[in-house]
Amino acid sequence: MARALINFPSPVPRGAVIDIRTLFEHVMETGYRYGVDGKAIPRDIVERFVCLFDGEVVFEATLHPAIAANPYFAFPLRAEKSGELAFAWTDGKGARHVETARLVVTG
């Protein structure tokens, strides 16, 4: 798996609704292309994305073959307290990539 870009404001005032934005580099392979040897290249896509805040799921998505390479997700989150955000991407081969980031809430 490759790198992930995560963007959100921090610190933020308590109760503010913020936008969480993520971009994950992953070369998506549809399974419909053929290599130089004439054999089909196996499908390899990101199949699942989950965001947890202090261990609680706040956003999740199940992806299907029509998803583009380097999937981008944006979703709102109400910031009530400081804590850790964990972002996890899982592909069709079972590889899992996890990134964490700290959200700081003031006031």
MOPAC internal coordinates of N, CA, C and O (Angstrom, degrees):
PM7 1SCF
backbone

  N    0.0000 0     0.00 0     0.00 0    0    0    0
  C    1.4475 1     0.00 0     0.00 0    1    0    0
  C    1.5297 1   108.33 1     0.00 0    2    1    0
  O    1.2310 1   121.34 1   -21.54 1    3    2    1
  N    1.2970 1   115.05 1   158.46 1    3    2    1
  C    1.4567 1   121.13 1  -176.01 1    5    3    2
  C    1.5253 1   111.13 1  -105.77 1    6    5    3
  O    1.2310 1   120.67 1    24.91 1    7    6    5
  N    1.2976 1   116.32 1  -155.09 1    7    6    5
  C    1.4662 1   120.24 1  -174.52 1    9    7    6
  C    1.5219 1   112.85 1   -90.94 1   10    9    7
  O    1.2310 1   121.74 1   -19.63 1   11   10    9
  N    1.3199 1   114.27 1   160.37 1   11   10    9
  C    1.4639 1   121.83 1   178.24 1   13   11   10
  C    1.5190 1   108.65 1  -121.87 1   14   13   11
  O    1.2310 1   120.84 1   -38.30 1   15   14   13
  N    1.3180 1   115.99 1   141.70 1   15   14   13
  C    1.4615 1   122.05 1   173.35 1   17   15   14
  C    1.5228 1   107.36 1  -111.00 1   18   17   15
  O    1.2310 1   120.84 1   -50.83 1   19   18   17
  N    1.3180 1   116.00 1   129.17 1   19   18   17
  C    1.4631 1   122.12 1  -178.42 1   21   19   18
  C    1.5200 1   107.69 1  -127.38 1   22   21   19
  O    1.2310 1   120.57 1   -46.98 1   23   22   21
  N    1.3357 1   116.52 1   133.02 1   23   22   21
  C    1.4512 1   119.89 1  -176.95 1   25   23   22
  C    1.5287 1   109.88 1  -138.90 1   26   25   23
  O    1.2310 1   121.03 1   -52.63 1   27   26   25
  N    1.3360 1   115.64 1   127.37 1   27   26   25
  C    1.4634 1   122.47 1   171.82 1   29   27   26
  C    1.5238 1   107.42 1  -161.39 1   30   29   27
  O    1.2310 1   120.10 1   -24.90 1   31   30   29
  N    1.3364 1   117.42 1   155.10 1   31   30   29
  C    1.4647 1   119.41 1   179.50 1   33   31   30
  C    1.5236 1   109.93 1   -74.59 1   34   33   31
  O    1.2310 1   120.95 1   -31.90 1   35   34   33
  N    1.3203 1   115.79 1   148.10 1   35   34   33
  C    1.4607 1   121.38 1   175.89 1   37   35   34
  C    1.5193 1   106.36 1  -166.61 1   38   37   35
  O    1.2310 1   118.79 1   -50.09 1   39   38   37
  N    1.2994 1   119.90 1   129.91 1   39   38   37
  C    1.4661 1   127.76 1     2.89 1   41   39   38
  C    1.5294 1   111.71 1   -77.36 1   42   41   39
  O    1.2310 1   121.71 1   -18.32 1   43   42   41
  N    1.3392 1   114.34 1   161.68 1   43   42   41
  C    1.4611 1   121.52 1   178.49 1   45   43   42
  C    1.5246 1   108.67 1  -134.88 1   46   45   43
  O    1.2310 1   119.72 1   -26.90 1   47   46   45
  N    1.3292 1   118.14 1   153.10 1   47   46   45
  C    1.4616 1   120.13 1   177.78 1   49   47   46
  C    1.5357 1   111.48 1   -71.86 1   50   49   47
  O    1.2310 1   120.72 1   -33.11 1   51   50   49
  N    1.3157 1   116.23 1   146.89 1   51   50   49
  C    1.4652 1   121.98 1   178.70 1   53   51   50
  C    1.5288 1   110.40 1   -55.14 1   54   53   51
  O    1.2310 1   120.58 1   -46.32 1   55   54   53
  N    1.3304 1   116.50 1   133.68 1   55   54   53
  C    1.4564 1   122.46 1   179.00 1   57   55   54
  C    1.5168 1   115.19 1    89.06 1   58   57   55
  O    1.2310 1   120.32 1   172.42 1   59   58   57
  N    1.3307 1   117.00 1    -7.58 1   59   58   57
  C    1.4672 1   120.12 1  -179.64 1   61   59   58
  C    1.5275 1   110.11 1   -70.53 1   62   61   59
  O    1.2310 1   121.05 1   -36.24 1   63   62   61
  N    1.3239 1   115.60 1   143.76 1   63   62   61
  C    1.4637 1   120.62 1   173.29 1   65   63   62
  C    1.5241 1   106.61 1   -95.59 1   66   65   63
  O    1.2310 1   121.06 1   -59.15 1   67   66   65
  N    1.3319 1   115.58 1   120.85 1   67   66   65
  C    1.4645 1   120.77 1  -177.72 1   69   67   66
  C    1.5260 1   109.48 1  -114.38 1   70   69   67
  O    1.2310 1   121.15 1   -21.76 1   71   70   69
  N    1.3135 1   115.41 1   158.24 1   71   70   69
  C    1.4607 1   121.33 1   175.18 1   73   71   70
  C    1.5206 1   108.88 1   -98.36 1   74   73   71
  O    1.2310 1   120.95 1   -53.65 1   75   74   73
  N    1.3185 1   115.78 1   126.35 1   75   74   73
  C    1.4558 1   122.60 1   173.66 1   77   75   74
  C    1.5219 1   105.99 1   -99.18 1   78   77   75
  O    1.2310 1   120.27 1   -50.81 1   79   78   77
  N    1.3399 1   117.08 1   129.19 1   79   78   77
  C    1.4612 1   121.06 1   179.52 1   81   79   78
  C    1.5258 1   108.99 1  -126.86 1   82   81   79
  O    1.2310 1   121.10 1   -46.87 1   83   82   81
  N    1.3360 1   115.51 1   133.13 1   83   82   81
  C    1.4648 1   120.43 1   178.83 1   85   83   82
  C    1.5283 1   109.83 1  -133.34 1   86   85   83
  O    1.2310 1   121.46 1   -34.21 1   87   86   85
  N    1.3003 1   114.80 1   145.79 1   87   86   85
  C    1.4562 1   122.27 1   174.47 1   89   87   86
  C    1.5185 1   106.36 1  -135.62 1   90   89   87
  O    1.2310 1   120.68 1   -51.16 1   91   90   89
  N    1.3250 1   116.31 1   128.84 1   91   90   89
  C    1.4501 1   119.99 1  -176.86 1   93   91   90
  C    1.5161 1   109.68 1  -121.73 1   94   93   91
  O    1.2310 1   120.65 1   -55.41 1   95   94   93
  N    1.3269 1   116.37 1   124.59 1   95   94   93
  C    1.4618 1   120.96 1   178.51 1   97   95   94
  C    1.5192 1   109.30 1   -78.60 1   98   97   95
  O    1.2310 1   120.88 1   -61.00 1   99   98   97
  N    1.3132 1   115.92 1   119.00 1   99   98   97
  C    1.4577 1   120.75 1   176.64 1  101   99   98
  C    1.5202 1   107.51 1  -154.45 1  102  101   99
  O    1.2310 1   120.53 1   -54.88 1  103  102  101
  N    1.3155 1   116.59 1   125.12 1  103  102  101
  C    1.4571 1   120.15 1   178.05 1  105  103  102
  C    1.5227 1   107.07 1   -77.09 1  106  105  103
  O    1.2310 1   120.88 1   -72.40 1  107  106  105
  N    1.3142 1   115.93 1   107.60 1  107  106  105
  C    1.4543 1   120.48 1  -178.44 1  109  107  106
  C    1.5282 1   109.13 1   -81.08 1  110  109  107
  O    1.2310 1   121.18 1   -46.30 1  111  110  109
  N    1.3017 1   115.36 1   133.70 1  111  110  109
  C    1.4550 1   121.02 1   176.59 1  113  111  110
  C    1.5154 1   107.62 1  -120.62 1  114  113  111
  O    1.2310 1   120.33 1   -58.28 1  115  114  113
  N    1.3223 1   116.98 1   121.72 1  115  114  113
  C    1.4662 1   122.33 1  -172.90 1  117  115  114
  C    1.5224 1   113.73 1   -74.07 1  118  117  115
  O    1.2310 1   120.11 1   154.77 1  119  118  117
  N    1.3279 1   117.40 1   -25.23 1  119  118  117
  C    1.4528 1   120.76 1  -174.60 1  121  119  118
  C    1.5177 1   112.03 1    91.91 1  122  121  119
  O    1.2310 1   120.39 1   177.70 1  123  122  121
  N    1.3283 1   116.85 1    -2.30 1  123  122  121
  C    1.4619 1   121.51 1  -179.16 1  125  123  122
  C    1.5298 1   113.09 1  -101.03 1  126  125  123
  O    1.2310 1   120.23 1   171.63 1  127  126  125
  N    1.3236 1   117.16 1    -8.37 1  127  126  125
  C    1.4678 1   119.92 1  -179.77 1  129  127  126
  C    1.5272 1   110.01 1   -90.78 1  130  129  127
  O    1.2310 1   121.27 1   -20.72 1  131  130  129
  N    1.3302 1   115.17 1   159.28 1  131  130  129
  C    1.4571 1   121.15 1   179.38 1  133  131  130
  C    1.5165 1   109.57 1  -118.68 1  134  133  131
  O    1.2310 1   120.71 1   -36.53 1  135  134  133
  N    1.3149 1   116.26 1   143.47 1  135  134  133
  C    1.4482 1   121.86 1   177.21 1  137  135  134
  C    1.5103 1   111.15 1   -80.58 1  138  137  135
  O    1.2310 1   120.47 1    -0.35 1  139  138  137
  N    1.3355 1   116.71 1   179.65 1  139  138  137
  C    1.4662 1   121.13 1  -179.48 1  141  139  138
  C    1.5274 1   111.74 1   -64.84 1  142  141  139
  O    1.2310 1   120.84 1   158.91 1  143  142  141
  N    1.3252 1   116.00 1   -21.09 1  143  142  141
  C    1.4689 1   120.15 1   178.55 1  145  143  142
  C    1.5312 1   112.68 1   -83.84 1  146  145  143
  O    1.2310 1   120.06 1   179.07 1  147  146  145
  N    1.3388 1   117.49 1    -0.93 1  147  146  145
  C    1.4513 1   122.04 1   178.86 1  149  147  146
  C    1.5216 1   114.37 1    85.98 1  150  149  147
  O    1.2310 1   120.21 1   178.15 1  151  150  149
  N    1.3301 1   117.21 1    -1.85 1  151  150  149
  C    1.4689 1   120.86 1   179.69 1  153  151  150
  C    1.5301 1   110.31 1   -91.85 1  154  153  151
  O    1.2310 1   121.55 1   -32.59 1  155  154  153
  N    1.3357 1   114.63 1   147.41 1  155  154  153
  C    1.4650 1   119.47 1   178.81 1  157  155  154
  C    1.5234 1   109.89 1   -65.09 1  158  157  155
  O    1.2310 1   121.08 1   -43.32 1  159  158  157
  N    1.3394 1   115.54 1   136.68 1  159  158  157
  C    1.4663 1   120.80 1   175.15 1  161  159  158
  C    1.5236 1   106.56 1   -80.79 1  162  161  159
  O    1.2310 1   119.73 1   -54.99 1  163  162  161
  N    1.3382 1   118.13 1   125.01 1  163  162  161
  C    1.4733 1   120.48 1  -176.58 1  165  163  162
  C    1.5242 1   112.89 1   -58.85 1  166  165  163
  O    1.2310 1   121.04 1   -35.53 1  167  166  165
  N    1.3283 1   115.61 1   144.47 1  167  166  165
  C    1.4626 1   120.99 1   178.00 1  169  167  166
  C    1.5275 1   110.09 1   -63.96 1  170  169  167
  O    1.2310 1   120.81 1   -41.84 1  171  170  169
  N    1.3253 1   116.05 1   138.16 1  171  170  169
  C    1.4657 1   122.11 1   177.54 1  173  171  170
  C    1.5202 1   107.71 1  -150.95 1  174  173  171
  O    1.2310 1   120.78 1   -81.61 1  175  174  173
  N    1.3219 1   116.11 1    98.39 1  175  174  173
  C    1.4575 1   121.24 1   179.45 1  177  175  174
  C    1.5244 1   109.30 1  -127.78 1  178  177  175
  O    1.2310 1   120.68 1   -20.71 1  179  178  177
  N    1.3171 1   116.30 1   159.29 1  179  178  177
  C    1.4604 1   120.08 1   169.93 1  181  179  178
  C    1.5210 1   105.83 1   -71.72 1  182  181  179
  O    1.2310 1   120.84 1   -56.04 1  183  182  181
  N    1.3204 1   115.99 1   123.96 1  183  182  181
  C    1.4625 1   120.11 1  -176.05 1  185  183  182
  C    1.5174 1   113.74 1  -103.15 1  186  185  183
  O    1.2310 1   120.43 1   159.83 1  187  186  185
  N    1.3316 1   116.78 1   -20.17 1  187  186  185
  C    1.4660 1   118.63 1  -175.91 1  189  187  186
  C    1.5268 1   110.29 1  -150.39 1  190  189  187
  O    1.2310 1   121.70 1   -40.60 1  191  190  189
  N    1.3254 1   114.35 1   139.40 1  191  190  189
  C    1.4668 1   121.66 1   173.88 1  193  191  190
  C    1.5187 1   107.85 1  -130.18 1  194  193  191
  O    1.2310 1   120.49 1   -45.75 1  195  194  193
  N    1.3268 1   116.67 1   134.25 1  195  194  193
  C    1.4628 1   121.92 1   179.01 1  197  195  194
  C    1.5212 1   108.61 1  -136.97 1  198  197  195
  O    1.2310 1   120.73 1   -42.40 1  199  198  197
  N    1.3422 1   116.22 1   137.60 1  199  198  197
  C    1.4595 1   122.12 1   172.24 1  201  199  198
  C    1.5233 1   107.66 1  -119.44 1  202  201  199
  O    1.2310 1   121.02 1   -51.98 1  203  202  201
  N    1.3324 1   115.65 1   128.02 1  203  202  201
  C    1.4576 1   121.55 1   178.36 1  205  203  202
  C    1.5239 1   109.60 1  -117.32 1  206  205  203
  O    1.2310 1   120.74 1   -36.24 1  207  206  205
  N    1.3140 1   116.18 1   143.76 1  207  206  205
  C    1.4579 1   122.06 1   173.84 1  209  207  206
  C    1.5193 1   106.83 1  -117.78 1  210  209  207
  O    1.2310 1   120.42 1   -65.53 1  211  210  209
  N    1.3236 1   116.80 1   114.47 1  211  210  209
  C    1.4671 1   122.94 1  -174.93 1  213  211  210
  C    1.5306 1   111.54 1    48.74 1  214  213  211
  O    1.2310 1   120.76 1  -136.76 1  215  214  213
  N    1.3436 1   116.15 1    43.24 1  215  214  213
  C    1.4540 1   122.08 1   175.83 1  217  215  214
  C    1.5187 1   116.01 1    85.80 1  218  217  215
  O    1.2310 1   119.68 1   175.28 1  219  218  217
  N    1.3300 1   118.21 1    -4.72 1  219  218  217
  C    1.4631 1   121.84 1  -179.82 1  221  219  218
  C    1.5286 1   109.70 1  -104.79 1  222  221  219
  O    1.2310 1   120.57 1   -48.06 1  223  222  221
  N    1.3243 1   116.52 1   131.94 1  223  222  221
  C    1.4683 1   121.25 1  -179.67 1  225  223  222
  C    1.5277 1   109.25 1   -66.10 1  226  225  223
  O    1.2310 1   120.96 1   -54.21 1  227  226  225
  N    1.3469 1   115.76 1   125.79 1  227  226  225
  C    1.4655 1   120.79 1   177.08 1  229  227  226
  C    1.5314 1   111.29 1  -114.07 1  230  229  227
  O    1.2310 1   120.63 1   162.69 1  231  230  229
  N    1.3288 1   116.39 1   -17.31 1  231  230  229
  C    1.4663 1   121.22 1   176.79 1  233  231  230
  C    1.5150 1   107.90 1  -159.68 1  234  233  231
  O    1.2310 1   120.87 1   -41.13 1  235  234  233
  N    1.3371 1   115.93 1   138.87 1  235  234  233
  C    1.4620 1   119.55 1   173.86 1  237  235  234
  C    1.5250 1   109.35 1  -150.11 1  238  237  235
  O    1.2310 1   121.41 1   -27.85 1  239  238  237
  N    1.3288 1   114.91 1   152.15 1  239  238  237
  C    1.4570 1   120.70 1  -179.88 1  241  239  238
  C    1.5156 1   109.34 1  -145.94 1  242  241  239
  O    1.2310 1   121.16 1   -41.84 1  243  242  241
  N    1.3295 1   115.39 1   138.16 1  243  242  241
  C    1.4521 1   122.28 1   171.64 1  245  243  242
  C    1.5181 1   106.38 1  -104.78 1  246  245  243
  O    1.2310 1   120.78 1   -53.22 1  247  246  245
  N    1.3259 1   116.12 1   126.78 1  247  246  245
  C    1.4579 1   121.02 1  -174.14 1  249  247  246
  C    1.5186 1   110.82 1  -103.21 1  250  249  247
  O    1.2310 1   120.63 1   -23.54 1  251  250  249
  N    1.3143 1   116.40 1   156.46 1  251  250  249
  C    1.4588 1   123.37 1  -177.36 1  253  251  250
  C    1.5218 1   109.65 1  -126.37 1  254  253  251
  O    1.2310 1   119.55 1   -10.08 1  255  254  253
  N    1.3338 1   118.46 1   169.92 1  255  254  253
  C    1.4686 1   121.06 1  -174.10 1  257  255  254
  C    1.5267 1   116.49 1   -53.69 1  258  257  255
  O    1.2310 1   118.56 1   158.14 1  259  258  257
  N    1.3024 1   120.34 1   -21.86 1  259  258  257
  C    1.4678 1   120.85 1  -178.09 1  261  259  258
  C    1.5329 1   113.05 1   -80.20 1  262  261  259
  O    1.2310 1   119.32 1   178.19 1  263  262  261
  N    1.3242 1   118.90 1    -1.81 1  263  262  261
  C    1.4658 1   121.39 1  -179.72 1  265  263  262
  C    1.5364 1   110.35 1   -65.93 1  266  265  263
  O    1.2310 1   120.35 1   -36.30 1  267  266  265
  N    1.3056 1   116.93 1   143.70 1  267  266  265
  C    1.4650 1   122.06 1  -179.55 1  269  267  266
  C    1.5301 1   110.82 1   -77.34 1  270  269  267
  O    1.2310 1   121.05 1   -17.53 1  271  270  269
  N    1.3158 1   115.59 1   162.47 1  271  270  269
  C    1.4600 1   120.59 1   172.68 1  273  271  270
  C    1.5228 1   108.08 1   -63.09 1  274  273  271
  O    1.2310 1   120.49 1   -27.85 1  275  274  273
  N    1.3132 1   116.68 1   152.15 1  275  274  273
  C    1.4578 1   123.05 1   178.26 1  277  275  274
  C    1.5312 1   111.61 1    55.75 1  278  277  275
  O    1.2310 1   120.06 1  -115.41 1  279  278  277
  N    1.3292 1   117.50 1    64.59 1  279  278  277
  C    1.4713 1   120.18 1  -175.33 1  281  279  278
  C    1.5292 1   112.78 1   -60.86 1  282  281  279
  O    1.2310 1   121.83 1   -41.06 1  283  282  281
  N    1.3287 1   114.11 1   138.94 1  283  282  281
  C    1.4650 1   123.72 1  -179.84 1  285  283  282
  C    1.5229 1   108.11 1  -116.21 1  286  285  283
  O    1.2310 1   120.86 1   -48.15 1  287  286  285
  N    1.3233 1   115.97 1   131.85 1  287  286  285
  C    1.4606 1   121.36 1   176.30 1  289  287  286
  C    1.5171 1   108.92 1  -127.81 1  290  289  287
  O    1.2310 1   120.84 1   -39.05 1  291  290  289
  N    1.3329 1   116.01 1   140.95 1  291  290  289
  C    1.4575 1   122.62 1   173.44 1  293  291  290
  C    1.5197 1   106.88 1  -136.81 1  294  293  291
  O    1.2310 1   120.61 1   -46.16 1  295  294  293
  N    1.3240 1   116.44 1   133.84 1  295  294  293
  C    1.4613 1   120.23 1  -179.02 1  297  295  294
  C    1.5260 1   108.83 1  -154.33 1  298  297  295
  O    1.2310 1   120.33 1   -27.87 1  299  298  297
  N    1.3408 1   116.97 1   152.13 1  299  298  297
  C    1.4676 1   120.61 1   179.87 1  301  299  298
  C    1.5270 1   110.93 1   -85.00 1  302  301  299
  O    1.2310 1   121.39 1   -24.92 1  303  302  301
  N    1.3272 1   114.95 1   155.08 1  303  302  301
  C    1.4612 1   121.88 1   176.00 1  305  303  302
  C    1.5287 1   107.84 1  -146.53 1  306  305  303
  O    1.2310 1   120.50 1   -49.25 1  307  306  305
  N    1.3223 1   116.65 1   130.75 1  307  306  305
  C    1.4670 1   120.68 1   175.38 1  309  307  306
  C    1.5249 1   107.50 1   -84.08 1  310  309  307
  O    1.2310 1   120.46 1   -56.28 1  311  310  309
  N    1.3049 1   116.73 1   123.72 1  311  310  309
  C    1.4654 1   122.80 1  -176.92 1  313  311  310
  C    1.5274 1   110.05 1   -90.76 1  314  313  311
  O    1.2310 1   120.46 1   -80.47 1  315  314  313
  N    1.3145 1   116.73 1    99.53 1  315  314  313
  C    1.4647 1   121.71 1  -179.80 1  317  315  314
  C    1.5227 1   112.45 1   -99.36 1  318  317  315
  O    1.2310 1   120.19 1   154.36 1  319  318  317
  N    1.3491 1   117.24 1   -25.64 1  319  318  317
  C    1.4653 1   121.31 1  -178.97 1  321  319  318
  C    1.5197 1   109.25 1  -155.46 1  322  321  319
  O    1.2310 1   120.79 1   -18.12 1  323  322  321
  N    1.3148 1   116.09 1   161.88 1  323  322  321
  C    1.4533 1   121.40 1   175.87 1  325  323  322
  C    1.5249 1   108.96 1   -73.53 1  326  325  323
  O    1.2310 1   120.57 1   -29.28 1  327  326  325
  N    1.3072 1   116.51 1   150.72 1  327  326  325
  C    1.4576 1   119.97 1   178.59 1  329  327  326
  C    1.5107 1   111.91 1   175.94 1  330  329  327
  O    1.2310 1   121.35 1     3.55 1  331  330  329
  N    1.3313 1   115.02 1  -176.45 1  331  330  329
  C    1.4484 1   121.28 1  -177.07 1  333  331  330
  C    1.5285 1   111.22 1  -101.83 1  334  333  331
  O    1.2310 1   121.71 1   -49.57 1  335  334  333
  N    1.3125 1   114.33 1   130.43 1  335  334  333
  C    1.4615 1   121.63 1   172.89 1  337  335  334
  C    1.5244 1   107.91 1   -97.66 1  338  337  335
  O    1.2310 1   120.15 1   -48.26 1  339  338  337
  N    1.3202 1   117.32 1   131.74 1  339  338  337
  C    1.4644 1   122.35 1   176.29 1  341  339  338
  C    1.5228 1   107.61 1  -119.17 1  342  341  339
  O    1.2310 1   120.83 1   -48.54 1  343  342  341
  N    1.3137 1   116.02 1   131.46 1  343  342  341
  C    1.4545 1   123.42 1  -178.36 1  345  343  342
  C    1.5235 1   107.62 1  -117.73 1  346  345  343
  O    1.2310 1   119.87 1   -53.85 1  347  346  345
  N    1.3300 1   117.84 1   126.15 1  347  346  345
  C    1.4676 1   121.25 1  -177.53 1  349  347  346
  C    1.5286 1   110.76 1  -130.11 1  350  349  347
  O    1.2310 1   121.33 1   -50.87 1  351  350  349
  N    1.3245 1   115.06 1   129.13 1  351  350  349
  C    1.4568 1   123.07 1   175.97 1  353  351  350
  C    1.5230 1   107.69 1  -116.24 1  354  353  351
  O    1.2310 1   119.95 1   -45.50 1  355  354  353
  N    1.3327 1   117.71 1   134.50 1  355  354  353
  C    1.4618 1   122.22 1   178.22 1  357  355  354
  C    1.5201 1   108.36 1  -126.09 1  358  357  355
  O    1.2310 1   120.72 1   -48.33 1  359  358  357
  N    1.3496 1   116.24 1   131.67 1  359  358  357
  C    1.4643 1   118.31 1   179.88 1  361  359  358
  C    1.5211 1   111.25 1  -101.74 1  362  361  359
  O    1.2310 1   120.73 1    -1.56 1  363  362  361
  N    1.3231 1   116.20 1   178.44 1  363  362  361
  C    1.4518 1   122.90 1  -175.23 1  365  363  362
  C    1.5127 1   114.35 1   -66.24 1  366  365  363
  O    1.2310 1   120.13 1   161.69 1  367  366  365
  N    1.3238 1   117.37 1   -18.31 1  367  366  365
  C    1.4646 1   121.24 1   178.23 1  369  367  366
  C    1.5232 1   111.43 1   -90.60 1  370  369  367
  O    1.2310 1   120.51 1  -179.26 1  371  370  369
  N    1.3331 1   116.63 1     0.74 1  371  370  369
  C    1.4551 1   120.61 1   179.49 1  373  371  370
  C    1.5156 1   114.47 1    90.16 1  374  373  371
  O    1.2310 1   120.11 1   178.22 1  375  374  373
  N    1.3414 1   117.40 1    -1.78 1  375  374  373
  C    1.4640 1   120.15 1   177.97 1  377  375  374
  C    1.5209 1   108.79 1   -69.86 1  378  377  375
  O    1.2310 1   121.06 1   -41.70 1  379  378  377
  N    1.3276 1   115.58 1   138.30 1  379  378  377
  C    1.4676 1   120.82 1  -177.90 1  381  379  378
  C    1.5182 1   109.05 1  -126.13 1  382  381  379
  O    1.2310 1   121.09 1   -44.49 1  383  382  381
  N    1.3210 1   115.53 1   135.51 1  383  382  381
  C    1.4601 1   121.70 1   177.73 1  385  383  382
  C    1.5249 1   107.65 1  -122.13 1  386  385  383
  O    1.2310 1   120.47 1   -51.47 1  387  386  385
  N    1.3254 1   116.71 1   128.53 1  387  386  385
  C    1.4648 1   121.37 1  -179.26 1  389  387  386
  C    1.5203 1   109.28 1  -125.41 1  390  389  387
  O    1.2310 1   121.19 1   -46.98 1  391  390  389
  N    1.3184 1   115.33 1   133.02 1  391  390  389
  C    1.4748 1   122.85 1   173.83 1  393  391  390
  C    1.5135 1   107.55 1  -123.91 1  394  393  391
  O    1.2310 1   120.20 1   -33.68 1  395  394  393
  N    1.3204 1   117.22 1   146.32 1  395  394  393
  C    1.4561 1   121.20 1   176.13 1  397  395  394
  C    1.5210 1   109.79 1  -124.18 1  398  397  395
  O    1.2310 1   121.49 1   -25.50 1  399  398  397
  N    1.3159 1   114.76 1   154.50 1  399  398  397
  C    1.4649 1   121.40 1   177.78 1  401  399  398
  C    1.5347 1   107.82 1  -151.77 1  402  401  399
  O    1.2310 1   120.63 1   -32.45 1  403  402  401
  N    1.3115 1   116.39 1   147.55 1  403  402  401
  C    1.4542 1   122.15 1  -178.24 1  405  403  402
  C    1.5223 1   110.09 1   -96.33 1  406  405  403
  O    1.2310 1   120.72 1   -50.26 1  407  406  405
  N    1.3280 1   116.23 1   129.74 1  407  406  405
  C    1.4593 1   122.62 1   173.63 1  409  407  406
  C    1.5238 1   107.63 1  -100.57 1  410  409  407
  O    1.2310 1   120.53 1   -54.56 1  411  410  409
  N    1.3127 1   116.59 1   125.44 1  411  410  409
  C    1.4640 1   121.78 1   179.88 1  413  411  410
  C    1.5345 1   108.74 1  -108.68 1  414  413  411
  O    1.2310 1   121.26 1   -55.72 1  415  414  413
  N    1.3396 1   115.20 1   124.28 1  415  414  413
  C    1.4567 1   121.59 1  -179.74 1  417  415  414
  C    1.5246 1   107.56 1  -113.64 1  418  417  415
  O    1.2310 1   120.90 1   -45.35 1  419  418  417
  N    1.3355 1   115.89 1   134.65 1  419  418  417
  C    1.4718 1   121.18 1   179.34 1  421  419  418
  C    1.5145 1   110.51 1  -111.76 1  422  421  419
  O    1.2310 1   121.52 1   -22.17 1  423  422  421
  N    1.3313 1   114.69 1   157.83 1  423  422  421
  C    1.4608 1   119.83 1   173.60 1  425  423  422
  C    1.4462 1   115.65 1    90.07 1  426  425  423
  O    1.2310 1   120.10 1   180.00 1  427  426  425

